[in-house]
Amino acid sequence: MTQVIDVSGCRNDQKTAAAKPAPRVTVTATAAGGKAKPEPAPTVTVTKTAKPAATKAEPKKTEPAAPADKVMFKVCGSAPAGVDITYGSDSDNLQGRGLPMTKTLTLKDDAMYYNVTAQLQGGGDVHCSVTVDGKTKTGHASGGYNICNAQLSLIINLAAVSGGRVR
């Protein structure tokens, strides 16, 4: 089995070969029948099964990047008791449902950051990510009521832009 892991930590398991069968062993014993004849030794037969032919691994699938004017939110993993997902920017929050979840929003000019959170409801293991302009921030949570959080800030350091002087 090949595991493909994208930058968000989400896994895509791909089967590349059949499961390896176990060899069979047959033991045949002859019971002594009350006669004084010497007992023959037990017969042991071992049957080996040929290995399956190697198969070529499928090419790894890469996750599409968010377009230049879009923000991509992802949450994946397992949450048997459920998960509460919230995503959006500093000015709005939206509710997500189900795993895996992928949502895309239009980039806002006035947004300072984009965020995704996924709170487990009693157990599980989740990964989350937010991607803007090829930059990705990721998070992870496991067990109990833990929270996966990924936040990508869009604030520009004005002091660096103005040559170190804040006006």
N, C-alpha and C positions, 0 to 999 in steps of 0.2 A: 504494500500500500504506500502511495506517495502522498505526503502532506504538503500542500501549498499554503503558505502563510503570507498574506498581504501586509502592508504597513499598518493596518488597523488591528492586526493580531487575529483576524478572523481566519478560520481554517476551512479548507476545501479538501476533504479526503477523497482520493481517487484510487480505485482498485486497479493494480497493474498485473497481478498474477493470481491464479487460483490458490486456495489454501493447500498447504503441503499435506498429503495424506500420510498417516502413520503406517509403518510396516506391520504386517500381520504375522503372528507367530502361532504355529499349530504344534501341540505336543500330543503324541499318541503313546499310551502306555499299555502294556499287556499285563493283565492280572495273572498272578500265580494261581494255578488251578489245583492245588493240593498234591500234585505229582512232584517227584524229586528232580524233575528236569531243571536245568539251570534257566534262570529268567533271562530273556533277551533284554538288552538295553533299550530304554525308551527311544523312540524315533522323534527327532526334532526337525521340523521343517520351517525355514524362515523364508518368507516371500517379501521381496523388496519391490516397491512400486517405483516406476521410472519417474524422474523429476519432470514437471511440465516444462515445455519449451519456453525459453525466455521471451518475453514480449517487450516491445518497445514502449517506453514510458511516454504517456501523452505529454505534449508540450505544456509547460506551466501557464496557467491563465493569469494574466495580469489584470488588476482592477483598473477600470477606466478612471482617469483623473477627472476632477470636476472642471467644467469649462471655465474660461476666464471670468465670466460674470456670474458664476454660480458658487454655492457653498454646499458641500456634500457631508451628510451626517450618517454614521454607521454604528449599529449595535448588533453584536452577534454573540453566540454562545448558548448556554443552556440555563434555564431558570424554571425548574419543575413547579415551584410554588408561585411563579409569576415574577414580573419585573415592571416597575413604573419608569417610563421613559419620558424625558422632557428635553426639547431641543429648540434652538432659536438664537436670537441676538440679544444684546443688552436692552433692546426696546420691546421685544415680544418673546413669548414662550409658547411652544406648541407641544401637544401630547402625541407620543408615538405608541404603536401597538405591535406586539408580536416579535418573535425572533426568527430569522434575522430581519433587521429593519435597515433600509437605506432610504434616505430622503434627500432631496435636492431643493434648495431655495435660491432665489435671485439675490445676488450680492447687493446690499444697501450702501449707498455712499456715506451715510451718517452713522453706520454701525461702528462701535468701538471694539466689540468682540463677538465671537460666536461660540456657543457652548452646547454640549450634550451631556446629560446625566442619565444613568440607568441604575435604579435602586432595586436590589434583589429583595424578594419578599419571603425570606426564610431559607434560602440556600441557592446554590448554583454557581456558575462561573461565566462572566461576561467580559467582552472587550468592547471599547467604544472609541470612535475617532471623529474628528472634524477636519475637513480639508478645504483650504481656500488658496487659490493661485499656486497650486503645487506644494504648498506647505501643509503638513499634517501634524496634529497633536493627538496622542492616544492615551487611553486609560484602561485600567483593568480592575475588576472586583471579583472576590471569591468568597462564598460562604455567608451564612446569616443574612443580615440586612445591610450589607456593605454597599457602597455607592461607587460606581464607575464614573469618572468625570474626565472630560477632555475639553479644554478651552483654548481658543486661538485668538490672541489679541491683535487688533489692527491699528493700535495707537502708534503714531510716529513720534519718535523722540525729538521734540522741537529744538532742544538745546543742541543736538547733534546736527540738525538741519541748518540752524542759523550760525554755525561756527562756534558753538559753545556759549553764545550770549542769548539769554532769554530777554525778550523785549516786552 
